[in-house]
Amino acid sequence: MPLTTYGGVFLFAPPGGRIVDLFEDKRDQPDLDGEASAVMRMDRTPLAERMRPKTLDEVVGQEHLLAPGKLLRRAIEADRLTSLILYGPPGCGKTSLAEVIATVTHRYFERTSGVLANVSILRALLEGAVQRSKLHRIDTILFIDEIHRFNKAQQDVLLPYVESGAITLIGATTHNPFFFINAPLVSRSQIVQLETLSEDAILTLLERARVLCAGELDKAIEIEADACRHLARMCEGDARKALNALEIALLTTPPDADGVVRIDQAATEESIQKKAVLYDKDEDSHHDTISAFIKSVRGSDPNAALYWLAKMLVAGEDPRFIARRLIILASEDIGNADPSALGLAVSAMRAVDFVGMPEARITLGQATTYLACAPKSNAAYMGLEKAMADIREGRTLAVPKHLRSASYKGAGTLGHEGYQYAHDFEGHVVDQEYMPTSTVYYEPTSEGYEARIQQRIEQWNQLRQKQRRQRKEASP
């Protein structure tokens, strides 16, 4: 029996039968319930595919790479590209950018995948590019999606063709290329990091999709602003996810009595299968929730901190924003009471950036509970604020001469001398003036590790007093 696929489903046709009979003939039959004819029918090509940009100006997001005057845009427009590795999260536009590059530079676009291609397939594609260049003087872009899935042998096959310029390689990966792609191939390519699309970028795409679908179907389409914002937030910067969800909503929503297809928030919640959470970025709910989160961590309540963290994650907050706030808190509210807190928070941010959602939530949960349960001290933060306030109020002090640089000839004639090397003294501390004031800025608490710091400062003060007595006794 002949085998084919339709909409991702494998179908067997009986002898003498046609696969198309299963669908086209039924579409011509009368509608028995009177509703199916009202539901929109669209091109079987997925909306995300139909929405792919054709020019650089149609690419949404990635302004750091493609805004007018940026290096990558200039290289594309001047057709002076080297091989590229496009590194970024799913749905940020890696494939779309590769296709646009091929269009703008008038190169033949050959596409394969790290999942499907083996060495023999690669060699055939590469030799085809060589022959195309020799016979027709047409350059080839070989786009390899998920290039990180190639093993070393497969990646090595590409090297001579990339090095000779027989092809322009554009690899796409969601994994850090410095870890997952061979160093020789990385060194011959330019690493281009794409960013997660912002909510504004997703909203722009959704509006374009609405206009496109309305034109294709010759029907008015209205999408509630809250419905669009919900999709933009829930897709987590993944344009494909947002467009797929919108397409499902459009395909399953019949027009009303006026012939208008109206998409409300309930439809988008069903299509993306995530309920809306009251959490408007850049508005009160956003600021209130992050405030509650930080104050719960500062107040040593890990249960409340986890709840507010969960609310932000479910609502689609950028996990990197949360990680940055934890880093600030680690210094401001924990400080030297637990010096390892800052290192853990920075590690969490790096892990979040490397792993991405949804797994990054695990790292954020660990960091949140650790910081919430850590001993607290804002002594370092308050000391810095006090010193900065003194300077802003005009208390700018001159550097004592014995602390000024003496590493150049003639420094002694300026009086830059008399510095005492601390390591030459007991306890590695020496009683000399380090600033011309006795103001105390850092007052460590008795919390956590700061208790030891407090003891150490007291010991140093005792040693300085001892040195003063010794100098006084030694003076005539």
C-alpha positions in Angstrom: 0.0 0.0 0.0 1.3 3.5 -0.7 2.3 5.4 2.4 2.2 9.2 2.8 1.8 11.8 5.5 -0.8 14.4 6.0 -0.5 17.0 8.8 2.1 14.8 10.5 -0.1 11.6 10.4 0.9 8.5 8.5 -1.8 7.3 6.1 -2.1 4.1 4.0 -4.1 4.3 0.8 -5.9 1.1 -0.4 -5.1 -0.2 -3.9 -6.6 2.1 -6.5 -7.5 4.7 -3.8 -6.2 8.2 -3.3 -5.0 9.8 -0.1 -6.7 13.0 -1.1 -10.1 11.3 -1.2 -10.0 11.1 2.5 -10.0 14.9 2.8 -11.0 16.8 -0.3 -14.1 14.8 -1.0 -15.4 15.3 2.6 -14.8 19.1 2.3 -17.3 19.2 -0.6 -20.0 17.4 1.4 -22.8 19.3 3.1 -22.1 20.6 6.6 -24.4 18.5 8.8 -24.3 20.6 12.0 -24.1 24.0 10.3 -21.0 25.1 12.2 -18.0 23.7 10.4 -18.6 26.0 7.5 -18.2 29.0 9.9 -14.9 27.8 11.2 -12.0 29.3 9.2 -10.0 27.1 6.9 -6.4 28.1 6.3 -3.4 27.1 4.3 -2.0 23.7 5.6 1.4 25.3 5.8 1.9 26.3 9.5 1.4 29.9 10.2 4.9 30.2 11.7 6.3 29.1 8.3 4.1 31.5 6.3 5.2 34.3 8.6 8.9 33.9 7.8 10.5 37.3 6.9 11.7 37.9 3.4 13.9 40.9 4.0 16.1 42.2 6.9 13.6 44.9 7.7 10.9 42.3 8.2 13.0 40.5 10.9 11.5 41.2 14.3 13.9 41.6 17.3 17.7 41.1 17.3 18.3 44.8 16.9 21.7 44.4 18.5 22.7 42.5 15.4 20.4 43.8 12.6 19.7 47.5 13.3 20.9 49.8 10.6 24.7 50.2 10.9 25.3 47.1 12.9 28.2 45.0 11.8 26.2 41.8 10.9 23.7 43.8 8.8 26.5 45.6 7.0 28.2 42.3 6.2 24.9 40.8 4.9 24.1 43.8 2.8 27.6 44.0 1.4 27.6 40.2 0.8 30.8 39.8 2.8 29.8 37.0 5.1 31.9 34.4 6.7 30.5 31.2 8.0 28.1 31.8 11.0 27.0 29.9 14.0 23.6 31.3 15.2 23.3 30.6 18.9 20.0 31.3 20.7 16.9 29.9 22.3 14.1 28.2 20.4 11.9 30.4 18.3 14.2 33.5 18.3 14.5 33.5 14.5 17.7 31.5 13.7 16.2 29.7 10.6 14.4 32.8 9.4 17.6 34.8 9.6 19.5 32.2 7.6 16.8 32.2 4.9 16.9 36.0 4.8 20.6 36.0 4.4 20.4 33.7 1.5 17.7 35.9 -0.2 19.6 39.2 0.4 23.0 37.7 -0.8 21.3 35.8 -3.8 22.9 32.5 -2.7 21.5 29.0 -3.2 20.0 27.8 0.1 20.6 24.2 1.1 19.1 23.0 4.3 19.7 20.0 6.5 19.6 19.0 10.1 22.0 17.6 12.7 19.3 15.1 13.5 18.9 13.8 9.9 22.1 14.2 8.0 24.9 11.6 8.2 28.4 11.8 6.7 27.3 10.5 3.2 24.5 13.0 3.1 26.8 15.8 4.1 29.4 14.9 1.4 26.7 14.9 -1.3 25.4 18.3 -0.2 29.0 19.7 -0.1 30.0 18.3 -3.5 26.8 19.6 -4.9 27.7 23.1 -3.7 31.2 22.7 -5.3 29.7 21.7 -8.7 27.1 24.5 -8.5 29.9 27.0 -8.0 32.0 25.6 -10.9 29.2 25.2 -13.4 26.8 28.0 -12.6 28.9 30.4 -10.5 26.3 30.3 -7.8 27.5 30.4 -4.2 25.8 28.1 -1.6 24.7 28.7 1.9 24.5 25.3 3.8 22.2 25.7 6.7 22.4 23.1 9.4 19.8 23.2 12.1 20.8 21.7 15.4 24.4 21.5 14.4 25.4 20.6 17.9 24.0 17.2 17.3 26.7 16.4 14.8 29.5 14.2 16.2 33.2 15.1 15.7 33.5 13.1 12.4 30.5 14.9 10.9 31.8 18.3 12.0 35.2 17.5 10.6 33.7 16.8 7.2 32.7 20.5 7.0 36.1 21.9 7.8 37.8 21.9 4.4 34.7 23.2 2.6 34.3 26.0 5.1 38.0 26.8 5.1 38.2 26.9 1.3 35.0 29.0 1.0 33.3 26.3 -1.1 30.2 26.9 1.1 29.0 29.5 3.6 28.0 27.5 6.6 25.3 28.8 8.8 24.7 26.5 11.8 21.9 26.9 14.2 22.1 25.7 17.8 20.4 26.3 21.2 23.5 25.0 22.9 26.6 27.0 23.7 28.8 26.5 20.6 32.0 26.8 22.6 31.0 23.6 24.5 29.2 21.6 21.8 30.9 22.4 18.5 34.5 21.5 17.7 37.0 24.2 18.3 38.4 24.1 14.7 34.9 24.8 13.3 34.2 27.5 15.8 37.5 29.2 15.0 36.5 29.3 11.3 33.0 30.8 12.0 31.6 33.9 13.5 29.5 33.2 16.6 26.3 35.2 16.5 24.2 35.1 19.7 20.5 35.8 19.2 18.4 36.9 22.1 15.0 35.8 23.3 12.3 37.9 21.6 10.8 40.6 23.8 7.1 40.8 24.4 6.9 43.8 22.2 8.5 41.9 19.3 6.0 39.0 19.8 3.1 41.5 19.8 4.4 42.9 16.5 4.5 39.4 15.0 1.0 38.6 16.3 -0.4 41.8 14.6 1.3 40.8 11.4 -0.2 37.4 11.6 -3.6 38.8 12.2 -3.4 40.9 9.0 -2.0 38.0 7.0 -4.7 35.6 8.1 -7.5 38.2 7.5 -6.2 38.6 4.0 -5.9 34.9 3.3 -9.4 34.2 4.5 -11.1 37.5 3.5 -12.5 37.8 6.9 -12.2 40.4 9.6 -10.2 39.2 12.6 -10.2 41.0 15.9 -7.9 39.9 18.8 -8.4 41.4 22.2 -5.4 43.3 23.6 -5.3 41.1 26.7 -5.4 38.0 24.5 -2.3 39.2 22.6 -0.5 40.1 25.7 -1.2 36.7 27.2 0.2 34.9 24.2 3.3 37.2 24.2 3.9 36.5 27.8 3.2 32.8 27.9 5.3 32.0 24.8 8.5 32.9 26.8 10.1 34.7 23.8 9.4 31.8 21.4 7.8 33.3 18.3 6.9 29.8 16.9 5.0 28.9 20.1 3.1 32.2 19.9 2.2 31.8 16.3 1.2 28.2 16.7 -1.1 29.1 19.6 -2.7 31.9 17.6 -3.3 29.6 14.6 -5.0 27.1 16.8 -7.2 29.9 18.2 -8.1 31.1 14.7 -8.8 27.7 13.3 -11.2 26.8 16.1 -13.1 30.0 16.5 -16.1 30.5 14.2 -17.1 34.0 13.0 -19.8 35.8 14.9 -23.1 37.0 13.4 -21.3 39.9 11.8 -18.8 37.6 10.1 -16.0 38.8 12.4 -13.6 36.3 14.1 -13.1 37.5 17.6 -10.3 36.0 19.7 -10.5 36.6 23.4 -8.2 35.7 26.3 -10.1 32.5 27.0 -9.3 31.3 23.5 -5.6 32.1 23.8 -5.5 30.4 27.2 -6.8 27.2 25.7 -4.6 27.4 22.7 -1.4 27.8 24.7 -2.8 25.8 27.6 -1.7 28.3 30.2 -4.0 30.4 32.3 -3.4 34.1 32.6 -1.8 35.2 35.9 -2.5 38.8 37.0 1.0 40.0 36.3 1.5 42.9 33.9 5.2 43.6 33.2 6.2 47.2 33.8 3.0 47.8 35.7 1.9 47.5 39.3 1.5 43.8 39.5 5.0 43.2 38.2 6.6 45.6 40.6 4.5 44.5 43.5 5.4 40.8 43.0 9.1 41.3 42.6 9.0 43.6 45.7 7.2 40.9 47.7 9.8 38.3 46.5 12.8 40.3 47.5 11.3 41.3 50.8 10.5 37.7 51.6 14.1 36.6 50.9 15.4 39.6 52.9 13.0 38.6 55.7 14.2 35.0 55.8 10.9 33.5 54.8 11.8 30.8 52.2 8.1 29.7 51.8 6.8 33.1 50.8 9.9 33.6 48.6 9.2 30.4 46.7 5.5 31.3 46.3 6.3 34.7 44.7 9.1 33.1 42.6 6.5 30.6 41.3 4.0 33.3 40.5 6.6 35.2 38.4 7.7 32.1 36.6 4.2 30.9 35.8 3.4 34.4 34.6 6.3 34.3 32.2 8.8 36.7 33.9 12.3 36.7 32.4 14.3 34.3 34.7 17.4 36.4 34.1 15.7 39.4 35.6 15.0 37.3 38.8 18.5 36.1 38.9 19.9 39.6 38.6 17.8 40.7 41.5 19.0 37.8 43.6 22.6 38.9 42.9 21.8 42.4 44.1 20.2 41.0 47.3 23.1 38.7 48.0 25.4 41.8 48.4 22.9 44.3 49.8 21.1 42.1 52.4 23.5 39.2 53.1 26.9 40.7 52.4 29.7 39.3 54.5 27.4 37.5 56.9 27.6 34.7 54.3 30.2 35.7 51.6 29.4 32.5 49.6 25.9 33.9 48.9 27.1 36.2 46.2 29.1 33.5 44.5 26.0 31.2 44.5 23.8 33.9 43.1 26.2 34.7 40.3 26.5 31.0 39.5 22.7 30.8 39.5 22.5 33.6 36.9 25.1 31.8 34.7 23.2 28.5 35.0 19.9 30.2 34.1 21.5 31.8 31.0 23.1 28.5 30.0 20.2 26.1 30.7 17.2 28.2 30.0 13.6 27.5 30.9 11.9 25.4 32.1 14.8 23.7 33.9 16.2 27.1 35.0 13.4 27.3 37.5 15.1 24.6 39.6 18.3 26.7 39.9 16.3 29.7 40.8 14.5 27.8 43.5 17.7 26.6 45.0 19.3 30.1 45.0 16.1 31.6 46.5 15.9 29.2 49.4 19.6 29.4 50.1 19.6 33.2 50.2 16.4 33.3 52.2 17.9 31.0 54.9 21.3 32.7 54.9 22.4 35.0 57.8 21.6 38.6 57.0 23.7 41.8 57.2 23.5 45.1 55.2 26.6 46.5 57.0 28.8 46.6 53.8 25.9 48.2 51.8 25.2 50.8 54.5 28.9 51.6 54.9 29.3 52.3 51.2 26.1 54.5 51.3 27.5 56.5 54.2 30.9 57.0 52.5 29.2 58.1 49.2 27.0 60.5 51.1 30.1 62.1 52.7 31.7 62.5 49.2 28.5 64.0 47.7 28.3 66.5 50.6 31.8 67.7 49.7 33.9 65.8 52.2 36.5 64.9 49.6 39.8 64.0 51.3 43.3 64.2 49.9 45.2 61.0 49.6 47.9 60.9 52.4 51.4 61.4 50.9 52.7 58.1 52.1 49.9 56.2 50.3 50.4 58.0 46.9 52.1 56.2 44.1 55.9 56.1 44.5 56.7 53.9 41.5 58.2 56.6 39.3 61.5 58.6 39.5 61.1 61.8 41.5 58.2 60.6 43.6 60.4 61.0 46.7 61.0 64.7 45.9 57.2 65.2 46.1 57.1 63.6 49.5 55.5 60.3 48.4 57.4 58.3 51.0 57.0 56.8 54.4 54.6 53.9 53.5 55.0 51.0 55.8 54.5 47.5 54.4 51.8 45.7 56.4 53.3 42.2 56.0 56.4 43.3 57.8 54.5 43.7 61.1 52.8 41.4 63.6 49.4 40.2 62.4 50.1 41.7 59.0 48.7 45.0 60.2 50.4 48.3 60.8 49.3 51.5 62.6 49.5 54.1 59.9 47.0 56.6 58.5 45.0 55.3 55.5 42.6 58.2 55.4 42.6 61.6 57.1 39.5 61.0 59.2 38.5 58.6 62.0 35.0 58.0 60.5 33.9 54.4 60.8 32.0 53.3 57.7 31.9 49.5 58.0 30.4 48.2 61.2 30.1 44.4 60.9 27.3 42.7 62.8 27.5 39.6 64.9 25.5 37.6 62.2 27.1 34.6 60.5 30.6 35.1 59.2 30.6 38.8 60.1 31.0 37.8 63.7 34.5 36.5 62.8 35.2 39.7 60.8 34.2 41.8 63.9 36.6 39.8 66.1 39.4 40.2 63.5 38.9 44.0 63.4 39.0 44.1 67.2 42.3 42.2 67.1 43.7 44.6 64.5 42.8 47.6 66.6 44.5 46.0 69.6 47.7 45.5 67.5 47.6 49.1 66.3 47.3 50.3 69.9 50.2 48.1 70.9 52.3 49.6 68.1 51.4 53.1 69.3 52.5 52.3 72.8 55.8 50.8 71.5 56.5 53.9 69.4 55.7 56.1 72.4 58.0 54.1 74.7 60.8 54.2 72.0 60.6 58.0 71.5 63.1 60.0 73.6 
